[in-house]
């Protein structure tokens, strides 16, 4: 049954409008948050939390209004379980980021070298490239896959399970991206802007929503592409970029065309990882597994 037929409580015309306006509204909110924080001199770390909460709430509401697959809605129990994963990975991220932020403050210039209007786009390009490379490596290196495979264990993709990650996977991926930006000499303000962009994109591409991004999908990653990334069919499970899709095009991992959908999402070999509800087992699994090869492309 078509998704539209399952959400009759929302008028068809309104759903079509939401599908087109959902992503632009998120980008406008992102730009407004970055501009306000920098213009009024707000604390960078403090400004991130309201944006994060607002982004999750906004996308969770859209999942009910314009869902891609109503069967992928998380139950209350799943929300709680995913929240536990998110808490664990956040703690790990904070521990890693403390050292990285110290490096950013020492290595980054006090005054942007090129002006933020130039610096932020350059930082987005470099940060997304670093993210793409470490993400792709996480699928091809057997040791990193032991960590990253935890994220692919769920058999659904939604905004709630974006936080299902192994602690070390997040520490490694985020640490490398932020260090790359710091070593390149980008200012703390530029790193902040890139961080918010990554947060917005990360939750957006995982959202269980039907949206229309048109040609923008060939530049910025959309949910259709990331659902393919989670496909159990390895030949279509490319799309390692969760923010910019240009790297997938340049490096040959772009498989999307408008309307292409995976038959199933999750692990190609579900038995290779503990189920998502086994949180402790998932955290310990990488240290018990020895000879497994990556099971996701």
C-alpha positions as CSV (number, residue, x, y, z in Angstrom):
1,X,0.0,0.0,0.0
2,X,1.3,3.4,-0.9
3,X,2.5,5.5,2.1
4,X,0.0,8.3,1.2
5,X,-2.9,5.9,1.8
6,X,-1.6,5.1,5.3
7,X,-1.6,8.7,6.4
8,X,-5.0,9.9,5.4
9,X,-5.3,12.2,8.5
10,X,-2.9,14.5,6.7
11,X,-4.4,16.1,3.5
12,X,-2.6,15.0,0.4
13,X,-1.8,18.5,-0.7
14,X,-0.2,19.2,2.7
15,X,1.9,16.0,2.5
16,X,3.2,17.0,-0.9
17,X,4.1,20.4,0.5
18,X,5.9,18.9,3.5
19,X,7.9,16.5,1.3
20,X,9.3,19.5,-0.6
21,X,9.7,21.9,2.3
22,X,11.0,19.6,5.0
23,X,14.6,19.7,4.0
24,X,14.9,23.4,3.0
25,X,13.3,24.3,6.4
26,X,16.0,22.2,8.2
27,X,18.8,23.9,6.3
28,X,17.3,27.3,7.0
29,X,17.2,26.4,10.8
30,X,20.8,25.3,10.5
31,X,22.0,28.5,8.9
32,X,20.0,30.6,11.4
33,X,21.5,28.8,14.3
34,X,25.1,29.2,13.1
35,X,24.5,32.9,12.2
36,X,22.9,33.7,15.5
37,X,25.5,31.9,17.6
38,X,28.4,33.7,15.9
39,X,26.7,37.1,15.6
40,X,25.8,37.2,19.3
41,X,28.8,35.5,20.6
42,X,27.0,32.6,22.2
43,X,29.0,29.8,23.7
44,X,29.5,27.3,20.9
45,X,29.0,24.1,22.9
46,X,25.9,25.5,24.6
47,X,24.3,26.4,21.3
48,X,24.7,22.9,19.9
49,X,22.3,21.2,22.4
50,X,19.1,23.1,21.6
51,X,19.7,22.6,17.9
52,X,20.3,18.8,18.4
53,X,17.1,18.4,20.4
54,X,15.1,20.5,18.0
55,X,16.4,18.6,15.0
56,X,15.4,15.2,16.5
57,X,12.0,16.5,17.5
58,X,11.3,18.0,14.1
59,X,12.3,14.9,12.2
60,X,10.4,12.6,14.6
61,X,7.2,14.6,14.0
62,X,7.8,14.4,10.2
63,X,8.2,10.6,10.5
64,X,4.6,10.5,11.6
65,X,3.3,13.0,9.0
66,X,5.2,11.8,5.9
67,X,6.6,8.4,6.7
68,X,8.5,6.3,4.2
69,X,7.6,3.0,5.9
70,X,5.1,3.1,8.8
71,X,6.4,-0.3,9.9
72,X,9.8,1.4,10.7
73,X,8.3,3.6,13.5
74,X,10.2,2.9,16.7
75,X,8.2,1.6,19.6
76,X,8.5,3.2,23.1
77,X,10.8,0.3,24.1
78,X,13.0,0.9,21.0
79,X,13.1,4.7,21.8
80,X,14.4,3.8,25.3
81,X,16.9,1.3,23.9
82,X,18.2,3.7,21.2
83,X,18.4,6.4,23.9
84,X,20.8,4.1,25.9
85,X,23.0,3.7,22.8
86,X,22.9,7.4,22.2
87,X,23.9,8.1,25.8
88,X,26.8,5.7,25.7
89,X,28.1,7.0,22.4
90,X,27.7,10.6,23.6
91,X,29.8,9.9,26.6
92,X,32.4,8.3,24.4
93,X,32.3,11.3,22.0
94,X,32.6,13.8,24.8
95,X,35.7,12.0,26.2
96,X,37.3,12.0,22.7
97,X,36.2,15.5,21.8
98,X,37.8,17.0,25.0
99,X,41.2,16.2,23.7
100,X,40.3,17.2,20.1
101,X,38.8,20.5,21.2
102,X,42.0,21.2,23.2
103,X,43.9,20.7,20.0
104,X,41.5,22.9,18.0
105,X,42.0,25.7,20.4
106,X,45.7,25.5,20.2
107,X,46.0,24.8,16.5
108,X,43.2,27.0,15.1
109,X,43.9,30.7,14.4
110,X,42.2,33.3,16.6
111,X,41.1,35.1,13.5
112,X,39.8,33.2,10.4
113,X,42.4,33.3,7.6
114,X,39.9,33.7,4.8
115,X,36.7,34.9,6.6
116,X,34.0,32.6,7.7
117,X,32.1,33.0,4.4
118,X,35.0,31.2,2.7
119,X,36.3,29.1,5.6
120,X,33.0,27.3,6.4
121,X,32.4,25.9,2.9
122,X,36.1,24.8,2.8
123,X,35.7,23.1,6.2
124,X,32.5,21.4,5.1
125,X,34.4,20.0,2.0
126,X,37.4,18.7,4.0
127,X,35.3,17.4,6.9
128,X,32.9,15.5,4.6
129,X,35.8,14.0,2.7
130,X,37.5,12.8,6.0
131,X,34.1,11.4,7.1
132,X,33.5,9.7,3.8
133,X,37.0,8.0,3.9
134,X,36.8,6.8,7.5
135,X,33.2,5.6,6.9
136,X,34.2,3.6,3.8
137,X,37.2,2.2,5.6
138,X,34.8,1.1,8.3
139,X,33.1,-1.1,5.8
140,X,36.2,-2.6,4.2
141,X,38.6,-3.0,7.1
142,X,37.7,-6.1,9.2
143,X,38.8,-4.5,12.5
144,X,36.8,-1.3,12.0
145,X,33.8,-3.2,10.7
146,X,33.7,-5.0,14.1
147,X,32.8,-1.6,15.5
148,X,30.8,0.0,12.7
149,X,28.7,-3.1,12.1
150,X,26.8,-2.4,15.3
151,X,25.2,0.6,13.5
152,X,23.9,-1.7,10.7
153,X,22.3,-4.3,13.0
154,X,18.8,-2.7,13.1
155,X,16.4,-3.9,10.4
156,X,14.8,-0.4,10.0
157,X,16.2,3.1,9.5
158,X,14.7,6.0,11.5
159,X,15.8,9.1,13.3
160,X,15.9,7.3,16.6
161,X,18.4,4.6,15.7
162,X,20.8,7.1,14.2
163,X,22.4,6.9,17.6
164,X,22.9,3.1,17.5
165,X,26.7,3.0,17.3
166,X,29.6,1.5,19.1
167,X,31.4,3.9,21.4
168,X,34.8,3.4,19.8
169,X,33.4,3.8,16.3
170,X,32.1,7.3,17.1
171,X,35.2,8.3,18.9
172,X,37.4,7.3,16.0
173,X,35.2,8.8,13.2
174,X,34.5,12.1,14.9
175,X,38.0,12.4,16.3
176,X,39.5,12.0,12.8
177,X,37.2,14.5,11.2
178,X,37.7,17.1,13.9
179,X,41.5,16.6,14.0
180,X,41.6,17.0,10.2
181,X,39.9,20.3,10.5
182,X,42.1,21.5,13.3
183,X,45.3,20.5,11.6
184,X,44.1,22.3,8.5
185,X,44.0,25.5,10.6
186,X,40.2,26.1,10.6
187,X,38.9,28.3,13.3
188,X,36.7,27.0,16.2
189,X,33.8,28.8,14.7
190,X,34.2,27.0,11.4
191,X,34.5,23.6,13.2
192,X,31.3,24.5,15.1
193,X,29.4,25.3,11.9
194,X,30.6,22.0,10.3
195,X,29.6,20.1,13.5
196,X,26.0,21.4,13.3
197,X,25.8,20.6,9.6
198,X,27.0,17.0,10.3
199,X,24.4,16.7,13.1
200,X,21.6,17.9,10.9
201,X,22.6,15.7,8.0
202,X,23.2,12.6,10.1
203,X,19.7,12.7,11.6
204,X,18.1,13.8,8.3
205,X,19.4,11.0,6.2
206,X,18.3,8.4,8.8
207,X,14.8,9.9,9.1
208,X,12.0,7.5,8.0
209,X,10.4,10.2,5.8
210,X,9.4,10.6,2.2
211,X,11.0,13.8,1.0
212,X,11.7,15.3,-2.4
213,X,15.2,16.9,-2.8
214,X,15.4,16.8,-6.6
215,X,18.7,17.6,-8.1
216,X,20.1,18.6,-4.7
217,X,20.4,14.9,-4.0
218,X,23.5,14.8,-6.3
219,X,25.2,17.3,-4.0
220,X,23.7,16.7,-0.5
221,X,22.9,13.2,0.7
222,X,19.2,12.4,1.2
223,X,17.3,9.7,3.1
224,X,16.7,7.6,-0.1
225,X,20.5,7.3,-0.6
226,X,21.2,6.4,3.0
227,X,18.5,3.8,3.0
228,X,20.4,2.2,0.1
229,X,23.6,2.4,2.2
230,X,21.8,0.2,4.8
231,X,20.6,-2.3,2.2
232,X,21.3,-5.9,2.7
233,X,22.0,-6.1,-1.0
234,X,25.7,-5.2,-1.1
235,X,25.8,-4.2,-4.7
236,X,23.6,-1.2,-4.0
237,X,24.9,-0.4,-0.5
238,X,27.3,2.4,-1.4
239,X,26.7,6.0,-0.3
240,X,29.3,6.4,2.4
241,X,28.8,10.1,2.6
242,X,26.1,11.1,5.0
243,X,26.4,14.9,4.3
244,X,27.8,15.5,0.8
245,X,27.1,13.0,-2.0
246,X,29.8,14.3,-4.3
247,X,32.5,12.0,-2.9
248,X,30.4,9.0,-3.7
249,X,30.2,10.2,-7.3
250,X,33.9,10.9,-7.5
251,X,34.9,7.6,-5.9
252,X,32.4,5.3,-7.6
253,X,30.1,4.4,-4.7
254,X,27.0,6.4,-5.9
255,X,24.2,3.9,-6.8
256,X,21.1,6.0,-6.3
257,X,18.5,7.2,-8.8
258,X,15.2,8.9,-7.7
259,X,12.8,6.2,-6.5
260,X,15.3,3.4,-6.0
261,X,14.5,1.6,-2.7
262,X,16.2,-1.3,-1.0
263,X,14.1,-4.5,-0.4
264,X,15.5,-4.9,3.1
265,X,17.8,-3.0,5.3
266,X,20.2,-4.3,8.0
267,X,23.1,-6.7,8.0
268,X,23.8,-8.9,5.1
269,X,24.6,-11.6,7.6
270,X,22.4,-10.9,10.7
271,X,24.0,-13.7,12.7
272,X,27.4,-11.9,12.6
273,X,26.4,-9.3,15.2
274,X,24.3,-9.4,18.4
275,X,20.7,-8.1,18.0
276,X,20.4,-4.4,18.7
277,X,18.5,-5.0,22.0
278,X,21.6,-6.7,23.4
279,X,23.4,-3.4,24.2
280,X,26.2,-4.8,26.4
281,X,26.8,-7.7,24.0
282,X,27.0,-5.2,21.1
283,X,29.6,-3.2,23.0
284,X,31.7,-6.3,23.8
285,X,31.2,-8.0,20.4
286,X,34.2,-6.4,18.6
287,X,36.6,-7.7,21.2
288,X,35.3,-11.3,20.9
289,X,35.1,-11.5,17.1
290,X,38.3,-12.5,15.3
291,X,38.0,-13.7,11.8
292,X,34.8,-12.2,10.5
293,X,35.1,-10.1,7.3
294,X,33.0,-7.1,6.6
295,X,29.5,-8.1,5.8
296,X,28.3,-4.8,4.4
297,X,29.7,-3.0,1.4
